[in-house]
């Protein structure tokens, strides 16, 4: 690595610095700091700063602070402030002084002359991550910026800080701004601030704004504020949407969720009547119904005799689980709901793919036999059920019986194509400090799967008398020929065309920035892996997500690929690799509806929509990918 960092070619030096950040080894920080301070290439120095932020080590703080303060390059200063935000977010509680110092530097960068747009945007996101004292006041100063993207990001930061600063100005932006994403993010701020004065304005935007992203943001804000005065507007809007042709399911589900938040335990007949017309539309309807009228929900025939496909049974389980979270619900009702979930958990008729939701609901009720049910589920054939069972056991007090069951289950988990169960079992064993658990963790530390190995080694840390093994190198699943094929695409512009139920989406792939991710996507597409799969997750004004052969968010291609984090931003239409943790990507990907700067540097960007963003915005949960063609 060091030889590449001193190569005469600045592109090679930059790629070496980025690789060091992707690997995440804290030992690389001093060398990267040296590159940041001394390299004559602006691109190399900026990449080194980015790489230090990816490692998230406090050892890089001084070099980054120095670069932010002294560098003449706005690109370097921008990468430095972004990296400082990531480090501040990762600091432990005991490092409060370091966090305060970093936060002050981020705010100083925002207070200075704003001649560089990129620096401003990254500093706003850094403030979102670091959450320094006084950030809201400084960030609110950007609400009058002439650049709509700066206003959008300032509002995004205020929303995530749950700031109550400048709400009068935010309400004005909601009402008058010409930029739809500014209006949408203004609605988010008002919801996060629980601004009751904004209920009428939000209701108006929910009903009348021409942009669906604004309408959805307004609905969510009303749900957060949960003021009873919004009930009538929500039901009225819901009825109007339901009668449209075609009915916009995404917005209808948002209305359902909002009604559940606004009207808990009210038995509101108007809201229940509306929800009854939408049964089987999604779990949002079930949870809203259960929140509004828990007793009536339990008496509903669909709950007493649940049947149907796995999605509907999973949705019912989520509705039942919601009752466990409600205030002002009698113990009798909660016991009834818990018993209904337990019946689903023990029934051989419950589909495997619904069992994850069932187990999550059962966990919410904290039943006396929760451990024994989870232990029994460790013998399930479905890997996701075993992972869910192990996750439940990780939250319960350890016992000899639990340790034995987890240890026995680990052997079967090592034979799975997916590593979900193995990872969850190792996580559960971490809590048990006895010799049997330690022995099994030492066995797991020798796993061929580097993720299992790494998690087991982390779980062994701090145990007396245990020599912690090295993680060791990652054994690549890729062949030499695959590396050659991936590298040869650098400089080319392959595209993928996704034919969906709503139209065609064309994406430009980025083989130079994420070569192995792009290669995996192309190979899966050419093998027709994606054909017929659904977009199983749709979050309006955030992302659509697909590529899961199970359709429940837990599936993959039978292998994982390492993250290829790069400096490409998550603006609207960015295509990223979905993860459940570092290096857990596979076949699931997502496409953004709007800029999501908080995702930058956290997920691999491997493509971007070049046509069909309007189709992305029309996609609803359950829509299909009919086929994917590659122009390689």
C-alpha positions as CSV (number, residue, x, y, z in Angstrom):
1,X,0.0,0.0,0.0
2,X,2.8,2.5,0.9
3,X,4.4,2.1,-2.5
4,X,1.2,3.0,-4.2
5,X,0.7,6.1,-2.0
6,X,4.1,7.4,-3.3
7,X,3.5,6.4,-7.0
8,X,4.3,9.2,-9.5
9,X,0.7,8.9,-10.9
10,X,-1.7,10.9,-8.7
11,X,-4.6,8.7,-9.8
12,X,-2.9,5.7,-8.4
13,X,-2.1,7.6,-5.2
14,X,-5.7,8.6,-4.8
15,X,-7.0,5.1,-5.4
16,X,-4.5,3.7,-2.8
17,X,-5.7,6.3,-0.3
18,X,-9.4,5.3,-1.0
19,X,-8.5,1.6,-0.7
20,X,-7.0,2.3,2.8
21,X,-10.2,4.0,3.9
22,X,-12.3,1.1,2.6
23,X,-10.2,-1.5,4.5
24,X,-10.8,0.5,7.6
25,X,-7.5,-0.3,9.4
26,X,-6.8,2.3,12.0
27,X,-3.0,1.7,11.5
28,X,-3.3,3.4,8.2
29,X,-4.4,6.8,9.7
30,X,-0.9,8.3,10.3
31,X,0.2,7.5,6.7
32,X,-3.0,8.9,5.3
33,X,-2.6,12.0,7.5
34,X,0.9,12.5,6.0
35,X,-0.6,12.2,2.5
36,X,-3.3,14.7,3.4
37,X,-0.7,17.2,4.6
38,X,2.1,16.8,2.0
39,X,0.7,15.5,-1.3
40,X,0.9,18.1,-4.0
41,X,-2.2,16.8,-5.7
42,X,-5.5,18.4,-4.5
43,X,-7.4,15.2,-5.6
44,X,-5.0,12.9,-3.6
45,X,-5.1,15.1,-0.5
46,X,-8.9,15.3,-0.6
47,X,-9.2,11.5,-1.1
48,X,-6.9,11.0,1.9
49,X,-9.1,13.1,4.1
50,X,-12.1,11.2,2.9
51,X,-10.4,7.9,3.7
52,X,-9.5,9.0,7.2
53,X,-13.2,9.8,7.7
54,X,-14.1,6.3,6.5
55,X,-11.9,4.8,9.2
56,X,-13.6,6.9,11.8
57,X,-10.6,7.0,14.0
58,X,-10.0,9.9,16.4
59,X,-6.3,9.5,15.5
60,X,-7.0,11.5,12.4
61,X,-8.6,14.4,14.1
62,X,-5.6,16.7,14.4
63,X,-4.6,16.3,10.7
64,X,-8.2,17.0,9.6
65,X,-8.6,20.0,11.8
66,X,-5.4,21.4,10.4
67,X,-6.5,20.8,6.8
68,X,-9.8,22.4,7.5
69,X,-8.1,25.4,9.1
70,X,-5.1,25.9,6.8
71,X,-5.6,24.3,3.4
72,X,-6.0,26.7,0.4
73,X,-8.0,24.0,-1.4
74,X,-11.8,24.1,-1.0
75,X,-11.9,20.5,-2.1
76,X,-9.5,19.4,0.6
77,X,-11.3,21.5,3.2
78,X,-14.7,20.0,2.1
79,X,-13.4,16.4,2.5
80,X,-11.8,17.3,5.8
81,X,-15.1,18.7,7.3
82,X,-17.0,15.7,6.0
83,X,-14.5,13.3,7.6
84,X,-14.7,15.3,10.9
85,X,-18.4,14.8,11.0
86,X,-18.1,11.1,10.6
87,X,-15.4,10.9,13.3
88,X,-17.5,13.0,15.8
89,X,-20.5,10.7,15.2
90,X,-18.4,7.6,16.0
91,X,-16.8,9.0,19.2
92,X,-17.8,7.3,22.5
93,X,-19.5,9.3,25.2
94,X,-16.3,9.6,27.2
95,X,-14.8,11.6,24.3
96,X,-17.2,14.6,24.8
97,X,-14.4,17.1,24.8
98,X,-13.1,15.9,21.4
99,X,-16.6,15.9,20.0
100,X,-17.1,19.5,21.2
101,X,-13.8,20.6,19.6
102,X,-14.7,19.0,16.3
103,X,-18.2,20.5,16.4
104,X,-16.9,24.0,17.0
105,X,-14.6,23.6,13.9
106,X,-17.5,22.4,11.8
107,X,-19.6,25.4,12.8
108,X,-16.6,27.8,12.2
109,X,-16.5,26.4,8.6
110,X,-20.2,27.2,8.2
111,X,-19.8,30.7,9.7
112,X,-17.0,31.6,7.3
113,X,-17.4,33.1,3.9
114,X,-19.4,30.7,1.8
115,X,-17.8,30.9,-1.6
116,X,-17.7,27.1,-2.3
117,X,-21.0,25.2,-2.6
118,X,-19.5,21.8,-2.2
119,X,-17.8,22.8,1.1
120,X,-21.1,24.3,2.4
121,X,-23.1,21.2,1.6
122,X,-20.6,18.9,3.2
123,X,-20.3,21.1,6.3
124,X,-24.1,21.1,6.7
125,X,-24.0,17.3,6.6
126,X,-21.1,17.2,9.1
127,X,-23.2,19.3,11.5
128,X,-26.0,16.8,11.1
129,X,-23.6,14.0,12.2
130,X,-21.7,15.8,14.9
131,X,-24.7,17.6,16.4
132,X,-22.7,20.4,18.0
133,X,-24.2,22.8,20.5
134,X,-25.5,25.9,18.7
135,X,-25.7,24.1,15.4
136,X,-29.4,24.9,14.8
137,X,-28.8,28.7,14.9
138,X,-25.9,28.6,12.5
139,X,-27.6,26.2,10.1
140,X,-30.8,28.3,10.1
141,X,-28.7,31.1,8.6
142,X,-28.7,29.1,5.3
143,X,-32.5,29.1,4.9
144,X,-32.3,32.3,2.8
145,X,-29.7,30.9,0.5
146,X,-30.4,31.5,-3.2
147,X,-29.2,28.0,-4.1
148,X,-32.2,25.6,-3.5
149,X,-29.9,22.7,-2.8
150,X,-28.3,24.6,0.1
151,X,-31.8,25.4,1.5
152,X,-32.8,21.8,1.1
153,X,-29.7,20.5,3.0
154,X,-30.0,23.1,5.7
155,X,-33.6,22.0,6.3
156,X,-32.5,18.4,6.2
157,X,-30.0,19.1,8.9
158,X,-32.5,21.0,11.1
159,X,-35.0,18.1,10.7
160,X,-32.4,15.5,11.9
161,X,-31.4,17.8,14.7
162,X,-35.1,18.1,15.7
163,X,-34.4,21.8,15.9
164,X,-37.0,24.3,16.9
165,X,-35.1,27.3,15.5
166,X,-36.6,29.7,13.0
167,X,-39.9,27.9,12.7
168,X,-41.7,31.1,11.4
169,X,-39.2,31.1,8.5
170,X,-39.6,27.4,7.9
171,X,-43.4,27.8,7.7
172,X,-42.9,30.5,5.1
173,X,-40.7,28.2,3.1
174,X,-43.4,25.5,3.3
175,X,-46.0,27.9,2.0
176,X,-44.1,29.9,-0.6
177,X,-40.8,28.3,-1.8
178,X,-40.8,27.4,-5.5
179,X,-38.5,24.5,-5.0
180,X,-40.5,21.3,-4.1
181,X,-37.7,19.7,-2.1
182,X,-37.3,22.8,0.0
183,X,-41.0,22.6,0.7
184,X,-40.8,18.9,1.5
185,X,-37.8,19.4,3.9
186,X,-39.6,22.3,5.5
187,X,-42.5,20.0,6.3
188,X,-40.0,17.5,7.8
189,X,-38.6,20.2,10.1
190,X,-42.0,21.2,11.3
191,X,-42.9,17.6,12.0
192,X,-39.6,16.9,13.8
193,X,-40.2,20.1,15.9
194,X,-43.8,19.0,16.7
195,X,-44.9,22.5,15.6
196,X,-48.7,22.5,16.3
197,X,-49.0,26.0,14.7
198,X,-48.2,24.4,11.4
199,X,-51.1,21.9,11.3
200,X,-53.3,23.9,8.9
201,X,-50.4,24.7,6.6
202,X,-49.3,21.1,6.5
203,X,-52.9,20.0,5.9
204,X,-53.1,22.4,2.9
205,X,-49.8,21.1,1.4
206,X,-50.9,17.5,2.0
207,X,-54.1,18.2,-0.1
208,X,-52.9,20.6,-2.7
209,X,-49.2,20.5,-3.4
210,X,-48.5,19.4,-7.0
211,X,-45.4,17.4,-5.9
212,X,-45.9,14.0,-4.3
213,X,-42.7,14.4,-2.2
214,X,-44.1,17.5,-0.5
215,X,-47.5,15.8,0.1
216,X,-45.8,12.8,1.7
217,X,-43.6,14.9,3.8
218,X,-46.6,16.9,5.0
219,X,-48.5,13.7,5.9
220,X,-45.6,12.4,7.9
221,X,-45.2,15.8,9.7
222,X,-48.9,15.6,10.7
223,X,-48.3,12.1,12.0
224,X,-45.4,13.3,14.1
225,X,-47.3,16.3,15.5
226,X,-50.3,13.9,16.2
227,X,-52.7,16.8,16.8
228,X,-56.4,15.7,16.8
229,X,-57.3,18.6,14.6
230,X,-55.6,17.0,11.6
231,X,-58.0,13.9,11.7
232,X,-60.6,15.4,9.4
233,X,-58.1,16.6,6.8
234,X,-56.3,13.2,6.8
235,X,-59.5,11.2,6.3
236,X,-60.8,13.6,3.7
237,X,-57.5,13.3,1.8
238,X,-57.5,9.6,2.2
239,X,-61.0,9.3,0.7
240,X,-60.0,11.5,-2.2
241,X,-56.9,9.4,-2.9
242,X,-58.8,6.1,-2.7
243,X,-61.3,7.3,-5.3
244,X,-58.5,8.3,-7.7
245,X,-57.7,6.1,-10.7
246,X,-55.2,4.7,-10.2
247,X,-55.2,5.1,-6.4
248,X,-51.7,6.2,-5.2
249,X,-50.9,3.4,-2.8
250,X,-47.8,5.1,-1.4
251,X,-49.7,8.1,-0.2
252,X,-52.6,6.1,1.0
253,X,-50.3,4.0,3.3
254,X,-48.8,7.2,4.6
255,X,-52.3,8.5,5.4
256,X,-53.0,5.2,7.2
257,X,-49.9,5.5,9.3
258,X,-50.7,9.1,10.2
259,X,-54.2,8.2,11.3
260,X,-52.8,5.6,13.6
261,X,-50.5,8.2,15.2
262,X,-53.1,10.9,15.5
263,X,-56.0,8.7,16.9
264,X,-54.6,6.0,19.2
265,X,-57.2,4.3,21.4
266,X,-60.0,6.6,20.1
267,X,-62.1,4.0,18.3
268,X,-62.7,6.6,15.7
269,X,-65.4,5.2,13.4
270,X,-64.6,7.4,10.4
271,X,-60.9,6.4,10.4
272,X,-61.8,2.7,11.0
273,X,-64.2,2.7,8.0
274,X,-61.5,4.2,5.8
275,X,-58.9,1.6,6.9
276,X,-61.3,-1.3,6.4
277,X,-61.5,-0.4,2.7
278,X,-57.7,-0.8,2.5
279,X,-57.2,-4.2,4.1
280,X,-54.3,-6.2,2.5
281,X,-52.7,-3.0,1.2
282,X,-49.8,-3.3,3.7
283,X,-48.8,-3.6,7.3
284,X,-49.3,0.1,7.8
285,X,-53.1,-0.4,7.6
286,X,-53.0,-3.2,10.2
287,X,-50.9,-1.3,12.6
288,X,-53.1,1.8,12.2
289,X,-56.3,-0.2,12.8
290,X,-54.7,-1.8,15.9
291,X,-53.6,1.5,17.3
292,X,-57.0,3.2,16.8
293,X,-59.2,0.4,18.0
294,X,-57.2,-2.4,19.7
295,X,-60.2,-4.3,21.0
296,X,-62.1,-4.1,17.8
297,X,-59.0,-5.2,15.9
298,X,-58.7,-8.3,18.1
299,X,-62.4,-9.1,17.4
300,X,-62.0,-8.7,13.7
301,X,-62.6,-12.0,11.8
302,X,-59.3,-11.6,9.9
303,X,-57.4,-11.6,13.2
304,X,-59.3,-14.4,14.8
305,X,-58.7,-16.6,11.8
306,X,-55.7,-15.3,10.0
307,X,-55.2,-16.7,6.5
308,X,-53.9,-15.6,3.2
309,X,-50.4,-15.1,1.8
310,X,-47.3,-14.6,3.9
311,X,-47.4,-10.8,3.4
312,X,-50.8,-10.5,4.9
313,X,-50.0,-12.8,7.9
314,X,-46.8,-10.9,8.5
315,X,-48.9,-7.6,8.4
316,X,-51.3,-9.0,10.9
317,X,-48.4,-10.0,13.2
318,X,-47.2,-6.4,13.0
319,X,-50.6,-5.1,13.9
320,X,-50.8,-7.4,16.9
321,X,-47.3,-6.4,18.0
322,X,-48.3,-2.7,17.9
323,X,-50.8,-3.3,20.7
324,X,-47.9,-4.2,23.0
325,X,-46.6,-0.6,22.6
326,X,-49.8,1.2,23.3
327,X,-50.5,3.2,26.4
328,X,-53.9,3.0,28.1
329,X,-54.5,-0.5,26.9
330,X,-55.7,-3.0,29.5
331,X,-53.6,-5.9,30.5
332,X,-56.4,-8.2,29.3
333,X,-56.2,-6.8,25.8
334,X,-52.4,-7.1,25.7
335,X,-52.6,-10.6,26.9
336,X,-55.1,-11.5,24.2
337,X,-52.9,-9.9,21.5
338,X,-49.9,-11.7,22.9
339,X,-51.7,-15.0,22.9
340,X,-52.7,-14.5,19.2
341,X,-49.1,-13.8,18.2
342,X,-47.9,-16.9,20.2
343,X,-50.5,-19.0,18.3
344,X,-49.0,-17.8,15.0
345,X,-45.5,-18.5,16.3
346,X,-46.3,-22.1,17.2
347,X,-48.6,-22.9,14.3
348,X,-47.2,-25.1,11.5
349,X,-49.5,-23.3,9.1
350,X,-47.7,-19.9,9.5
351,X,-45.6,-19.4,6.3
352,X,-41.8,-19.2,6.9
353,X,-41.5,-15.7,5.4
354,X,-44.2,-14.4,7.8
355,X,-42.4,-15.8,10.8
356,X,-39.8,-13.0,11.1
357,X,-42.6,-10.5,11.7
358,X,-44.3,-13.0,14.1
359,X,-41.2,-13.4,16.2
360,X,-40.6,-9.6,16.3
361,X,-44.2,-9.2,17.5
362,X,-43.8,-11.9,20.1
363,X,-40.6,-10.2,21.4
364,X,-42.6,-7.0,22.0
365,X,-44.9,-8.9,24.5
366,X,-42.0,-10.3,26.5
367,X,-43.9,-13.5,27.2
368,X,-42.7,-15.8,30.0
369,X,-41.9,-18.6,27.4
370,X,-40.2,-16.3,24.9
371,X,-36.8,-17.9,25.4
372,X,-38.2,-21.5,24.9
373,X,-40.0,-20.4,21.7
374,X,-36.9,-18.8,20.4
375,X,-34.8,-21.9,21.2
376,X,-37.2,-24.1,19.4
377,X,-37.0,-21.8,16.3
378,X,-33.2,-22.2,16.2
379,X,-34.0,-25.6,14.6
380,X,-36.1,-24.0,11.7
381,X,-35.0,-24.8,8.2
382,X,-35.3,-21.1,7.2
383,X,-32.1,-19.2,7.8
384,X,-34.0,-15.9,8.5
385,X,-36.1,-17.5,11.2
386,X,-33.0,-18.9,12.9
387,X,-31.4,-15.4,12.7
388,X,-34.5,-13.8,14.3
389,X,-34.6,-16.4,17.1
390,X,-30.9,-15.8,17.9
391,X,-31.5,-12.0,17.9
392,X,-34.3,-12.5,20.5
393,X,-32.0,-14.6,22.7
394,X,-29.3,-12.0,22.5
395,X,-31.7,-9.6,24.3
396,X,-32.6,-12.1,27.1
397,X,-30.5,-13.0,30.1
398,X,-28.0,-15.8,29.2
399,X,-28.4,-19.3,30.5
400,X,-26.8,-22.7,30.2
401,X,-29.7,-23.9,28.1
402,X,-29.5,-20.9,25.8
403,X,-25.8,-21.2,25.3
404,X,-26.1,-24.9,24.5
405,X,-28.9,-24.3,22.0
406,X,-27.0,-21.5,20.3
407,X,-23.8,-23.6,20.1
408,X,-25.7,-26.4,18.5
409,X,-27.4,-24.1,16.0
410,X,-24.1,-22.6,15.0
411,X,-23.0,-25.8,13.3
412,X,-26.0,-25.8,11.0
413,X,-25.6,-22.1,10.4
414,X,-22.1,-22.6,8.9
415,X,-23.6,-24.6,6.1
416,X,-26.1,-21.8,5.1
417,X,-25.6,-19.9,1.9
418,X,-26.6,-16.7,3.8
419,X,-24.6,-15.8,6.9
420,X,-27.5,-14.2,8.7
421,X,-28.0,-16.9,11.3
422,X,-24.3,-17.4,11.9
423,X,-23.8,-13.7,12.6
424,X,-26.9,-13.5,14.9
425,X,-25.8,-16.6,16.8
426,X,-22.3,-15.2,17.4
427,X,-24.0,-11.9,18.5
428,X,-26.1,-13.8,21.0
429,X,-23.2,-15.8,22.4
430,X,-21.3,-12.6,23.1
431,X,-23.6,-12.0,26.1
432,X,-22.8,-15.3,27.7
433,X,-19.4,-15.3,29.4
434,X,-19.1,-18.9,30.4
435,X,-16.6,-21.4,29.0
436,X,-19.0,-23.0,26.6
437,X,-19.8,-19.7,24.9
438,X,-16.1,-18.7,24.8
439,X,-15.2,-22.1,23.2
440,X,-17.9,-21.6,20.5
441,X,-16.7,-18.1,19.8
442,X,-13.2,-19.3,19.4
443,X,-14.5,-21.8,16.9
444,X,-16.4,-19.0,15.1
445,X,-13.2,-16.9,15.0
446,X,-11.8,-19.5,12.6
447,X,-14.8,-19.3,10.2
448,X,-14.1,-19.0,6.5
449,X,-16.6,-16.1,6.4
450,X,-14.7,-13.0,7.3
451,X,-17.8,-11.2,8.7
452,X,-18.5,-14.1,11.1
453,X,-14.8,-14.2,12.0
454,X,-14.7,-10.5,12.7
455,X,-17.8,-10.5,14.8
456,X,-16.6,-13.5,16.9
457,X,-13.3,-11.8,17.5
458,X,-15.0,-8.6,18.7
459,X,-17.2,-10.8,21.0
460,X,-14.1,-12.4,22.5
461,X,-12.5,-9.1,23.5
462,X,-12.3,-8.5,27.3
463,X,-12.6,-12.2,28.2
464,X,-10.0,-13.3,30.8
465,X,-7.4,-15.8,29.7
466,X,-8.4,-15.6,26.0
467,X,-5.8,-14.9,23.4
468,X,-7.6,-12.9,20.7
469,X,-6.8,-14.3,17.3
470,X,-6.1,-12.0,14.3
471,X,-8.9,-11.4,11.9
472,X,-6.6,-12.4,9.1
473,X,-7.0,-11.6,5.4
474,X,-10.3,-11.8,3.6
475,X,-10.5,-14.6,1.2
476,X,-12.0,-13.2,-2.0
477,X,-14.8,-15.1,-3.7
478,X,-13.7,-13.5,-7.0
479,X,-11.5,-15.3,-9.5
480,X,-8.5,-13.7,-11.3
481,X,-10.6,-13.7,-14.5
482,X,-13.4,-11.8,-12.7
483,X,-11.0,-9.1,-11.5
484,X,-9.6,-8.7,-15.0
485,X,-13.1,-8.4,-16.4
486,X,-14.1,-5.8,-13.7
487,X,-10.9,-3.7,-14.2
488,X,-11.3,-3.7,-18.0
489,X,-14.6,-1.9,-17.7
490,X,-12.8,1.2,-16.2
491,X,-13.2,4.0,-18.6
492,X,-16.2,2.4,-20.3
493,X,-19.9,3.4,-19.7
494,X,-22.0,0.3,-19.3
495,X,-25.7,0.8,-18.8
496,X,-28.5,-1.3,-17.3
497,X,-32.2,-1.0,-18.4
498,X,-34.8,-2.0,-15.9
499,X,-38.2,-2.9,-17.3
500,X,-40.8,-2.4,-14.5
501,X,-44.5,-2.5,-14.1
502,X,-44.5,1.3,-14.1
503,X,-42.1,1.8,-17.1
504,X,-38.4,1.8,-18.0
505,X,-35.5,3.0,-15.8
506,X,-32.1,3.3,-17.3
507,X,-29.0,3.5,-15.1
508,X,-25.4,4.4,-15.9
509,X,-23.1,2.0,-14.1
510,X,-19.8,3.2,-12.6
511,X,-17.2,0.5,-13.0
512,X,-14.3,2.8,-12.2
513,X,-15.8,3.7,-8.8
514,X,-17.2,0.4,-7.8
515,X,-15.8,-2.3,-10.1
516,X,-16.7,-5.5,-8.3
517,X,-20.2,-4.2,-7.3
518,X,-20.9,-3.3,-10.9
519,X,-19.5,-6.7,-12.1
520,X,-21.7,-8.6,-9.7
521,X,-24.8,-6.6,-10.7
522,X,-24.1,-7.2,-14.4
523,X,-23.5,-11.0,-13.8
524,X,-26.8,-11.3,-11.9
525,X,-28.7,-9.3,-14.5
526,X,-27.3,-11.4,-17.4
527,X,-28.3,-14.6,-15.4
528,X,-31.8,-13.2,-15.3
529,X,-31.6,-13.1,-11.4
530,X,-33.7,-9.9,-11.1
531,X,-36.4,-10.9,-13.6
532,X,-39.8,-11.1,-11.8
533,X,-38.5,-9.8,-8.4
534,X,-40.4,-7.0,-6.7
535,X,-39.5,-3.7,-5.2
536,X,-40.2,-4.9,-1.7
537,X,-39.4,-1.6,0.0
538,X,-40.7,1.8,-1.0
539,X,-40.3,4.8,1.2
540,X,-41.6,7.9,-0.6
541,X,-39.2,10.8,-0.9
542,X,-36.4,8.4,0.2
543,X,-35.8,5.2,-1.8
544,X,-37.2,2.3,-3.7
545,X,-35.4,-1.0,-3.0
546,X,-35.4,-4.3,-4.9
547,X,-33.3,-7.3,-5.8
548,X,-34.4,-9.6,-3.0
549,X,-35.4,-13.1,-4.2
550,X,-37.4,-13.7,-1.0
551,X,-39.3,-10.5,-1.3
552,X,-39.2,-9.8,2.4
553,X,-36.0,-7.8,2.6
554,X,-33.9,-10.7,4.0
555,X,-32.7,-12.4,0.8
556,X,-29.7,-12.3,-1.4
557,X,-27.8,-14.1,-4.2
558,X,-26.1,-16.6,-1.8
559,X,-22.9,-14.5,-1.4
560,X,-21.8,-11.1,-0.1
561,X,-19.6,-8.5,-1.7
562,X,-17.3,-6.1,0.1
563,X,-18.3,-2.4,0.2
564,X,-16.7,-0.1,-2.3
565,X,-17.4,3.2,-0.6
566,X,-16.5,6.1,-2.8
567,X,-16.9,9.9,-3.0
568,X,-20.0,9.9,-5.2
569,X,-22.9,11.7,-3.6
570,X,-26.4,10.3,-2.9
571,X,-28.3,12.9,-4.9
572,X,-31.6,12.1,-6.6
573,X,-31.4,9.0,-8.8
574,X,-28.3,7.6,-7.1
575,X,-28.2,3.8,-7.1
576,X,-26.7,2.2,-4.0
577,X,-26.0,-1.2,-2.6
578,X,-28.3,-2.1,0.4
579,X,-26.6,-3.4,3.5
580,X,-27.3,-4.9,6.9
581,X,-23.8,-4.1,8.0
582,X,-20.4,-3.5,6.5
583,X,-19.5,-5.7,3.6
584,X,-23.0,-7.4,3.5
585,X,-24.1,-6.3,0.1
586,X,-25.4,-8.9,-2.4
587,X,-28.2,-8.3,-4.8
588,X,-30.4,-5.8,-3.0
589,X,-30.1,-2.2,-4.4
590,X,-31.9,1.0,-3.9
591,X,-32.6,4.2,-5.9
592,X,-33.1,7.5,-4.2
593,X,-36.1,9.8,-4.9
594,X,-34.2,12.9,-3.6
595,X,-30.8,13.9,-2.2
596,X,-29.9,11.9,0.9
597,X,-26.6,13.4,2.1
598,X,-26.6,11.4,5.3
599,X,-26.0,8.3,3.2
600,X,-22.8,9.7,1.6
601,X,-19.8,7.6,2.4
602,X,-21.8,4.9,4.1
603,X,-23.2,2.9,1.2
604,X,-21.6,2.0,-2.2
605,X,-22.9,4.2,-5.0
606,X,-22.5,2.1,-8.1
607,X,-24.8,3.7,-10.7
608,X,-27.1,6.6,-11.4
609,X,-30.4,7.0,-13.2
610,X,-30.0,8.7,-16.5
611,X,-33.6,8.3,-17.7
612,X,-36.8,7.2,-16.0
613,X,-36.5,9.1,-12.7
614,X,-40.3,9.8,-13.1
615,X,-40.8,6.0,-13.2
616,X,-38.7,5.7,-9.9
617,X,-41.1,8.1,-8.3
618,X,-44.1,6.1,-9.5
619,X,-42.9,2.7,-8.2
620,X,-45.1,1.2,-5.4
621,X,-44.3,-1.6,-3.0
622,X,-44.9,-4.9,-4.8
623,X,-44.2,-3.6,-8.3
624,X,-42.1,-6.0,-10.4
625,X,-38.8,-5.8,-12.2
626,X,-39.8,-7.6,-15.3
627,X,-36.3,-7.8,-16.8
628,X,-32.9,-6.2,-16.7
629,X,-30.9,-5.8,-19.9
630,X,-27.2,-4.8,-19.9
631,X,-25.3,-2.7,-22.5
632,X,-21.8,-3.7,-21.4
